[in-house]
Every structure is written in structure tokens, then in C-alpha cells.
């Protein structure tokens, strides 16, 4: 889900729903706030990209369904299946203590005692907590372990319990 510097991935279209042109969408946590009626997003599928406007968004059986303006039926919706949705970073509001995954990737991870562990390779999302992946090992992003995140300095300080990164 790579994006331009000023964009953030907000969801993935997983398929067509019904015959009226609705699409099943799996939003990211950031996407839950921006994928709504009237939103203008970029949809990228393979090498093609286009700006779309969400005409309608609704929840059906715990799944987000969207309708793209100008799409009237399943045949018109089918080309969007598999697409990744992007929004302008400025349109995504973060709560205090929330970060974009892309901003954390590449940050150096050091322990409170100065031990260096490497850089964040990616962020994985699990129901219990998000995980920083460093050298193939996972570090839970919980306050008891991650003590400081300095995005400007590209540094994350952790206080790992014994054995976590061994």
C-alpha cells in the first residue's frame, strides 16, 4: 500500500456487493474517519489510478459498503475491485499518540539503556495491539514498552521486558 508523500492508504476494495454497484471495502483505522459520502479519494489498481468520489458509505453486517459516483451496477463496479484507496494526509485526523505507519517505518529503535535494535521495517496490526517489526521481531506498541516516539529525530525509545528481542 505505498502512496505519494502527501497521501495515506485508507482502505482496500475487496469486491463487488450485489447488483447495484456497491463495493465491499476494508478501511484502515485512518480510513474509518475519511471514507464517507462526499469524500474524494484516489483509487489505485495495478498501474492505473483515478480520483473517485464516494457517493454513499454504509455498514452492512460489520462490513463497509461504498458506492462510487457514476457507478450504477455490478459491471461498472467490477473494475474497482482490488483497488487501494488513498486520501490526502491532511484529511486524516490523528488522535494524540496515533501515528501513520509510514512515519514509523525507518525509525531507529533504541532501548532506554542505549542498546540499538535496528530500524522499524513495518507495522503490523493485531486486535490486541499494533506491533513494530524490527529485524523480524515484534515489539508491541503499548505504553509500558514504547516510552517515546520522536518522528523528527526518526527515533523510538523502548523499555522491553527481558527476552522480548532475543
C-alpha positions as CSV (number, residue, x, y, z in Angstrom):
1,X,0.0,0.0,0.0
2,X,2.6,2.6,-0.9
3,X,1.4,6.1,-1.7
4,X,2.7,9.5,-2.6
5,X,4.3,11.5,0.2
6,X,1.1,13.6,0.7
7,X,-1.3,10.6,0.7
8,X,-2.1,7.8,3.1
9,X,-3.7,4.4,2.3
10,X,-7.2,4.4,3.8
11,X,-8.7,1.2,2.5
12,X,-8.9,-1.7,0.1
13,X,-11.8,-2.6,-2.1
14,X,-12.3,-6.3,-1.8
15,X,-15.1,-6.9,-4.3
16,X,-18.5,-6.1,-5.7
17,X,-21.5,-6.4,-3.4
18,X,-24.9,-7.1,-5.1
19,X,-26.1,-5.8,-8.5
20,X,-26.5,-2.1,-7.7
21,X,-22.8,-1.1,-8.0
22,X,-21.8,-1.2,-4.3
23,X,-18.3,-2.4,-3.3
24,X,-17.0,-4.1,-0.2
25,X,-14.3,-2.0,1.5
26,X,-11.9,-2.9,4.2
27,X,-10.8,0.5,5.7
28,X,-7.7,1.1,7.7
29,X,-8.2,2.6,11.1
30,X,-7.5,6.0,9.5
31,X,-9.9,5.2,6.7
32,X,-12.8,4.8,9.1
33,X,-12.8,8.5,9.6
34,X,-12.5,9.6,5.9
35,X,-14.4,7.1,3.8
36,X,-17.8,8.7,3.8
37,X,-20.3,10.2,1.4
38,X,-18.7,13.1,-0.5
39,X,-15.1,12.1,0.1
40,X,-12.8,12.4,-2.8
41,X,-10.1,9.7,-2.8
42,X,-7.6,8.2,-5.2
43,X,-8.2,4.6,-6.2
44,X,-5.2,2.7,-7.5
45,X,-5.5,-0.7,-9.0
46,X,-2.3,-2.1,-10.6
47,X,-0.7,0.6,-12.8
48,X,-3.9,2.7,-13.1
49,X,-5.1,5.4,-10.8
50,X,-8.2,7.7,-10.7
51,X,-9.9,10.1,-8.5
52,X,-13.2,8.9,-7.2
53,X,-16.0,10.4,-5.2
54,X,-17.8,8.3,-2.6
55,X,-21.5,8.7,-3.2
56,X,-22.6,6.6,-0.3
57,X,-21.0,4.6,2.5
58,X,-22.9,2.3,4.8
59,X,-22.3,-0.6,7.2
60,X,-23.8,-4.0,6.4
61,X,-23.2,-6.9,8.8
62,X,-20.0,-5.2,10.1
63,X,-18.6,-4.6,6.6
64,X,-18.3,-1.2,5.0
65,X,-20.1,-0.9,1.7
66,X,-19.4,2.0,-0.6
67,X,-20.9,3.4,-3.8
68,X,-18.7,5.4,-6.2
69,X,-20.3,8.3,-8.0
70,X,-21.2,7.3,-11.6
71,X,-21.2,3.6,-10.9
72,X,-24.7,2.2,-11.4
73,X,-24.3,-1.6,-11.5
74,X,-22.1,-4.5,-10.7
75,X,-20.4,-4.4,-14.2
76,X,-19.4,-0.7,-13.6
77,X,-18.1,-1.6,-10.1
78,X,-16.1,-4.6,-11.1
79,X,-13.0,-2.7,-12.3
80,X,-12.6,-1.1,-8.9
81,X,-12.3,-4.5,-7.1
82,X,-8.8,-4.9,-5.7
83,X,-8.2,-1.2,-5.7
84,X,-6.4,0.6,-2.9
85,X,-7.9,3.9,-1.7
86,X,-5.8,6.8,-0.7
87,X,-6.6,10.1,1.0
88,X,-4.7,13.3,1.5
89,X,-2.7,13.0,4.7
90,X,-4.2,16.4,5.8
91,X,-7.7,14.9,5.6
92,X,-6.9,12.2,8.1
93,X,-7.2,13.4,11.7
94,X,-5.0,11.6,14.3
95,X,-5.7,11.5,18.0
96,X,-2.8,12.2,20.4
97,X,-0.5,9.2,20.4
98,X,-1.6,8.0,17.0
99,X,0.9,7.8,14.1
100,X,0.9,6.9,10.4
101,X,2.6,3.6,9.8
102,X,4.7,5.2,7.0
103,X,6.0,7.7,9.5
104,X,7.2,5.0,11.9
105,X,8.9,2.8,9.2
106,X,12.6,3.6,9.1
107,X,12.8,5.0,12.7
108,X,15.7,3.7,14.7
109,X,14.7,1.7,17.8
110,X,16.8,2.0,20.9
111,X,16.3,0.8,24.5
112,X,16.2,3.2,27.4
113,X,19.7,1.9,28.3
114,X,21.0,2.9,24.8
115,X,21.0,-0.6,23.2
116,X,20.3,-0.3,19.5
117,X,17.9,-2.8,17.9
118,X,17.7,-1.6,14.3
119,X,15.0,0.2,12.4
120,X,11.3,-0.3,12.1
121,X,10.7,-2.5,9.0
122,X,6.9,-2.3,9.1
123,X,3.9,-2.0,11.4
124,X,1.6,-5.0,11.8
125,X,-1.9,-4.6,13.2
126,X,-3.5,-7.1,15.6
127,X,-6.6,-6.9,17.8
128,X,-4.6,-6.7,21.0
129,X,-2.1,-4.1,19.8
130,X,-0.1,-2.8,16.9
131,X,3.4,-4.2,16.5
132,X,6.6,-2.7,15.4
133,X,8.6,-5.2,13.3
134,X,12.3,-4.8,13.9
135,X,14.7,-7.4,12.4
136,X,11.9,-9.8,12.0
137,X,10.9,-9.5,15.7
138,X,7.8,-7.8,17.0
139,X,7.5,-5.1,19.7
140,X,4.1,-4.3,21.0
141,X,3.2,-0.6,20.7
142,X,2.0,-0.3,24.3
143,X,2.9,2.5,26.7
144,X,4.6,0.1,29.1
145,X,7.2,-0.7,26.3
146,X,7.3,2.2,23.9
147,X,8.3,5.1,26.0
148,X,9.0,7.8,23.4
149,X,8.4,8.4,19.7
150,X,10.4,11.2,18.1
151,X,9.3,11.5,14.5
152,X,11.5,14.5,13.7
153,X,14.6,12.7,15.1
154,X,13.4,9.4,13.5
155,X,13.9,7.6,16.8
156,X,11.7,5.3,19.0
157,X,12.7,4.6,22.6
158,X,11.6,1.3,24.2
159,X,11.8,-0.4,27.6
160,X,11.5,-4.0,26.5
161,X,10.8,-6.7,29.1
162,X,13.6,-9.3,29.4
163,X,13.7,-11.7,26.5
164,X,11.4,-9.7,24.1
165,X,14.0,-9.1,21.5
166,X,16.3,-12.1,22.0
